[in-house]
Amino acid sequence: MVEIAVIGAGMRGCEYMSVVKYLHGRQAKATAVCENNPLRLKETAAKFAIAPERCFADEKDFFAAGRLADALLVCTQDRSHYRHAMAGLAAGYKNILVEKPVSPDPEECRRLAAAAKEADARVLVCHVLRYSNYYKKIKEVLDSGELGAVVAISHTENVGYFHFAHSFVRGNWRREDETSPSLLAKCCHDIDLIQWFMGAPCQSVSSLGGLAYFTAANAPQGAADRCLGGCAAKKHCPYDAERLYIKDPFYRATFIKYLGRVLTDSMKSTKASKLKALREGPYGRCVYRCDNDVADHQSVLMDFGSGRTALHTMNAFSRKMYRTTHIMCEKGEITGRDCDTGFRVKIFGGGERKVRTRFIPVTGHLEGDIRLIESYLKLLEGKPYREDYITSIDATVPSHEIIAAAEISRHRGGAKVLLGER
Ligand SMILES: NC(=O)c1ccc[n+]([C@@H]2O[C@H](COP(=O)([O-])OP(=O)(O)OC[C@H]3O[C@@H](n4cnc5c(N)ncnc54)[C@H](O)[C@@H]3O)[C@@H](O)[C@H]2O)c1
């Protein structure tokens, strides 16, 4: 039985523990947890049947206890991953899975990679998209050579207006100084995919973007500080928190309902506890009157040398959450949306085919999350896996470096920035 320790029993930590429990319960188990929110710790311990002596509220005690399991999952917030992964190495963990982004500072990514090598440990990063069938099959088509070399890529992440408001205006990732720039928080997966598909190092970047819409200047007439605070614009506002989190039948049934625990901290959130959270907490604030500063749209143009380029765009302004990808190669192209059942391969002067990657059209990255854990458990059990499909810390560093350079460029008004420039 593979034993797993988790630091950070929030949304991600508990999702991974659930995948382990419900899909791999015979081969693996979460046996230790560190979580500094008392309610979250208590509920997590109960749900996953973790022994009281293996539940920790303080990271110092958790790491001082030494290596408690075969693997450590670091699922705390963006600016703690580096500290917790380094502490995990020092405590003797030889297998550590770290949530992305590793750190807003690429130097910390490099230091973690070096420390892992030094300790002869394996540090992997949760770039879940690489594990989904959709992107894995795209990579297989590219690697087959059928389309010749990749010349250019155009990739867009449509975050979804409601998801953006939840995470990047009202929520955890709204301020760069607290977590990360939105490009890093939301798109280090995408940039990782792009450099994986390109198969060559990025040489320079240029980036434009910013916070255009979610500001006080765009507040409708009569907007109050809170949706439940007598807001005169509530009825026609797509961001009305009561509608998004409580009333809307579509989102209530899917994405936003899933986020009830974010609002209330409890796995057993009710309509009453959510309403209380919306009246008092951050998720009931007017989207035009928050303390957010991260970009709501950003484009990054990357130069991969020999005239090969890629363009990535992140934006808040879409009705649904999905990514579009267009890969332009010497002898053909790949086009697709990751919310569909597959992508299309079109050969110049030849035919066209659909590569099916799933049976039903779904959005989000749950499939990637599930396959990530499946691959991770294989690795822990010593079963065969493909090294180039594993997102090691070394494979992650380039995506974080590209984003750091893109942020420098954006703050310089789109100037070209060489990779590694400061
Ligand atoms: N791989 C992906 O696709 C993906 C998707 C979403 C988020 N993320 C990343 O995963 C990470 C976690 O996101 P989340 O949505 O689960 O956030 P979350 O806030 O729900 O979870 C983080 C948890 O860590 C706990 N915590 C914080 N500091 C701690 C400490 N010092 N000791 C113990 N516990 C501590 C918090 O109380 C919280 O419960 C973030 O870095 C986020 O950017 C990754």
Ligand as a Chemical Component Dictionary entry (heavy atoms), coordinates in Angstrom:
data_LIG
# 
_chem_comp.id                   LIG 
_chem_comp.type                 NON-POLYMER 
_chem_comp.pdbx_formal_charge   0 
_chem_comp.three_letter_code    LIG 
# 
loop_
_chem_comp_atom.comp_id 
_chem_comp_atom.atom_id 
_chem_comp_atom.alt_atom_id 
_chem_comp_atom.type_symbol 
_chem_comp_atom.charge 
_chem_comp_atom.model_Cartn_x 
_chem_comp_atom.model_Cartn_y 
_chem_comp_atom.model_Cartn_z 
_chem_comp_atom.pdbx_ordinal 
LIG N1  N1  N 0  -2.900 21.840 -11.032 1  
LIG C1  C1  C 0  -3.957 22.599 -11.256 2  
LIG O1  O1  O 0  -4.606 22.483 -12.285 3  
LIG C2  C2  C 0  -4.405 23.606 -10.246 4  
LIG C3  C3  C 0  -5.705 24.099 -10.291 5  
LIG C4  C4  C 0  -6.079 25.008 -9.336  6  
LIG C5  C5  C 0  -5.166 25.444 -8.377  7  
LIG N2  N2  N 1  -3.890 24.960 -8.396  8  
LIG C6  C6  C 0  -2.890 25.376 -7.393  9  
LIG O2  O2  O 0  -3.005 24.508 -6.277  10 
LIG C7  C7  C 0  -2.685 25.210 -5.077  11 
LIG C8  C8  C 0  -3.811 25.019 -4.069  12 
LIG O3  O3  O 0  -5.014 25.547 -4.613  13 
LIG P1  P1  P 0  -6.398 25.317 -3.869  14 
LIG O4  O4  O 0  -7.471 25.770 -4.783  15 
LIG O5  O5  O -1 -6.446 23.950 -3.319  16 
LIG O6  O6  O 0  -6.239 26.370 -2.691  17 
LIG P2  P2  P 0  -6.858 26.275 -1.227  18 
LIG O7  O7  O 0  -6.660 27.621 -0.631  19 
LIG O8  O8  O 0  -8.209 25.683 -1.285  20 
LIG O9  O9  O 0  -5.903 25.216 -0.511  21 
LIG C9  C9  C 0  -4.696 25.526 0.130   22 
LIG C10 C10 C 0  -4.783 24.964 1.533   23 
LIG O10 O10 O 0  -3.517 25.068 2.151   24 
LIG C11 C11 C 0  -3.731 25.431 3.512   25 
LIG N3  N3  N 0  -2.490 26.019 3.987   26 
LIG C12 C12 C 0  -1.961 27.206 3.628   27 
LIG N4  N4  N 0  -0.774 27.414 4.252   28 
LIG C13 C13 C 0  -0.566 26.314 5.004   29 
LIG C14 C14 C 0  0.483  25.924 5.875   30 
LIG N5  N5  N 0  1.543  26.707 6.084   31 
LIG N6  N6  N 0  0.388  24.731 6.505   32 
LIG C15 C15 C 0  -0.689 23.929 6.292   33 
LIG N7  N7  N 0  -1.715 24.258 5.471   34 
LIG C16 C16 C 0  -1.648 25.420 4.835   35 
LIG C17 C17 C 0  -4.911 26.387 3.459   36 
LIG O11 O11 O 0  -5.553 26.531 4.699   37 
LIG C18 C18 C 0  -5.782 25.731 2.409   38 
LIG O12 O12 O 0  -6.721 24.838 2.967   39 
LIG C19 C19 C 0  -2.479 26.674 -5.461  40 
LIG O13 O13 O 0  -1.125 26.945 -5.526  41 
LIG C20 C20 C 0  -3.112 26.775 -6.834  42 
LIG O14 O14 O 0  -2.512 27.768 -7.642  43 
LIG C21 C21 C 0  -3.515 24.044 -9.286  44 
# 
loop_
_chem_comp_bond.comp_id 
_chem_comp_bond.atom_id_1 
_chem_comp_bond.atom_id_2 
_chem_comp_bond.value_order 
_chem_comp_bond.pdbx_ordinal 
LIG N1  C1  SING 1  
LIG C1  O1  DOUB 2  
LIG C1  C2  SING 3  
LIG C2  C3  SING 4  
LIG C2  C21 DOUB 5  
LIG C3  C4  DOUB 6  
LIG C4  C5  SING 7  
LIG C5  N2  DOUB 8  
LIG N2  C6  SING 9  
LIG N2  C21 SING 10 
LIG C6  O2  SING 11 
LIG C6  C20 SING 12 
LIG O2  C7  SING 13 
LIG C7  C8  SING 14 
LIG C7  C19 SING 15 
LIG C8  O3  SING 16 
LIG O3  P1  SING 17 
LIG P1  O4  DOUB 18 
LIG P1  O5  SING 19 
LIG P1  O6  SING 20 
LIG O6  P2  SING 21 
LIG P2  O7  DOUB 22 
LIG P2  O8  SING 23 
LIG P2  O9  SING 24 
LIG O9  C9  SING 25 
LIG C9  C10 SING 26 
LIG C10 O10 SING 27 
LIG C10 C18 SING 28 
LIG O10 C11 SING 29 
LIG C11 N3  SING 30 
LIG C11 C17 SING 31 
LIG N3  C12 SING 32 
LIG N3  C16 SING 33 
LIG C12 N4  DOUB 34 
LIG N4  C13 SING 35 
LIG C13 C14 SING 36 
LIG C13 C16 DOUB 37 
LIG C14 N5  SING 38 
LIG C14 N6  DOUB 39 
LIG N6  C15 SING 40 
LIG C15 N7  DOUB 41 
LIG N7  C16 SING 42 
LIG C17 O11 SING 43 
LIG C17 C18 SING 44 
LIG C18 O12 SING 45 
LIG C19 O13 SING 46 
LIG C19 C20 SING 47 
LIG C20 O14 SING 48 
# 
